[in-house]
């Protein structure tokens, strides 16, 4: 069983930046991919950014060029640097991890961008 704990959410003005962090319990062995998803009120959960075990990245169209996903394997952490934030980025952000074929989710962290 893997536990994911997100941190770093909060309230920021449009144009500002935030950095989300996600700590995973256990070993990093067997991790196939890690990512960030978000869900705004009344909307479906959507991919924000993903990072494969081989280091390839994938971003949602709406965040390309503004957000960057990275990881620290030694600490079993993944990060999401969010720049040039917009009010439409307001959502609950979830950390996700796939290990040995099983998906795990964090509890979510709220990001609110004011105009």
C-alpha positions as CSV (number, residue, x, y, z in Angstrom):
1,X,0.0,0.0,0.0
2,X,1.3,3.4,-1.0
3,X,0.3,6.6,0.8
4,X,0.6,10.0,-1.0
5,X,0.6,13.3,0.8
6,X,0.4,16.6,-1.1
7,X,1.4,20.0,0.2
8,X,2.0,23.5,-1.2
9,X,-1.5,24.5,-2.2
10,X,-3.0,27.8,-1.3
11,X,-4.3,31.1,-2.5
12,X,-2.4,33.1,-5.0
13,X,-3.0,36.1,-7.3
14,X,-3.2,35.6,-11.0
15,X,0.2,35.7,-12.5
16,X,1.8,34.2,-9.4
17,X,3.5,30.9,-8.8
18,X,3.1,27.9,-6.5
19,X,5.0,24.7,-6.0
20,X,3.2,21.5,-5.1
21,X,5.0,18.6,-3.5
22,X,3.9,15.0,-3.2
23,X,5.6,12.6,-0.8
24,X,5.1,8.8,-1.4
25,X,5.6,6.2,1.3
26,X,7.7,3.1,0.6
27,X,10.3,2.4,-2.0
28,X,10.4,4.0,-5.4
29,X,11.1,0.5,-6.9
30,X,8.2,-0.5,-9.2
31,X,6.9,3.0,-9.8
32,X,5.8,3.2,-13.5
33,X,4.6,6.7,-13.6
34,X,3.7,9.7,-11.4
35,X,1.5,12.6,-12.1
36,X,-0.7,15.5,-11.1
37,X,-4.4,15.8,-11.8
38,X,-6.9,18.4,-10.9
39,X,-10.6,18.7,-10.5
40,X,-12.5,22.0,-10.5
41,X,-16.1,22.2,-9.2
42,X,-18.6,20.7,-11.6
43,X,-15.8,19.4,-13.9
44,X,-14.2,16.1,-14.5
45,X,-10.8,15.3,-13.1
46,X,-8.2,16.1,-15.8
47,X,-4.5,15.4,-16.3
48,X,-2.2,18.3,-15.5
49,X,1.2,16.6,-15.9
50,X,2.7,13.1,-15.9
51,X,6.2,11.7,-15.6
52,X,7.0,8.2,-16.7
53,X,9.6,6.0,-15.0
54,X,11.8,6.6,-18.0
55,X,11.6,10.4,-17.6
56,X,9.2,11.3,-20.3
57,X,6.7,14.0,-19.5
58,X,3.2,14.8,-20.7
59,X,1.2,17.9,-20.0
60,X,-2.3,19.0,-20.3
61,X,-2.8,21.5,-23.2
62,X,-3.9,24.3,-20.8
63,X,-0.8,24.2,-18.7
64,X,1.9,23.6,-21.3
65,X,4.7,26.2,-21.0
66,X,3.5,27.2,-17.5
67,X,3.8,24.1,-15.4
68,X,6.7,21.8,-14.9
69,X,6.7,18.3,-13.3
70,X,9.9,17.0,-11.7
71,X,10.9,14.3,-9.2
72,X,13.5,13.4,-6.7
73,X,13.8,9.6,-6.7
74,X,16.1,9.6,-3.6
75,X,13.4,11.3,-1.6
76,X,10.5,9.6,-3.4
77,X,9.0,13.0,-4.1
78,X,7.3,14.6,-7.1
79,X,6.8,18.3,-7.6
80,X,4.7,20.5,-9.7
81,X,6.0,24.0,-10.3
82,X,3.1,26.3,-11.5
83,X,3.9,29.6,-13.0
84,X,1.8,32.3,-14.6
85,X,-1.2,31.0,-12.7
86,X,-4.7,31.9,-14.0
87,X,-8.1,31.9,-12.3
88,X,-9.0,28.9,-14.4
89,X,-6.3,26.9,-12.7
90,X,-8.3,27.0,-9.5
91,X,-9.0,23.4,-8.5
92,X,-8.2,20.6,-6.1
93,X,-4.9,19.1,-7.3
94,X,-4.3,15.4,-6.8
95,X,-1.0,13.5,-6.8
96,X,-1.1,10.2,-8.6
97,X,1.3,7.3,-8.7
98,X,1.2,3.9,-10.6
99,X,3.3,1.2,-8.9
100,X,3.3,-2.4,-10.0
101,X,0.2,-1.7,-12.1
102,X,-1.9,-0.2,-9.3
103,X,-3.0,3.4,-9.2
104,X,-2.7,5.4,-6.0
105,X,-4.1,8.9,-5.2
106,X,-3.4,11.5,-2.6
107,X,-6.1,13.3,-0.7
108,X,-5.8,16.5,-2.8
109,X,-4.6,20.1,-2.1
110,X,-6.6,23.2,-3.0
111,X,-5.2,25.8,-5.3
112,X,-7.1,29.0,-5.6
113,X,-6.1,31.7,-8.1
114,X,-7.7,35.1,-7.6
115,X,-8.2,37.6,-10.4
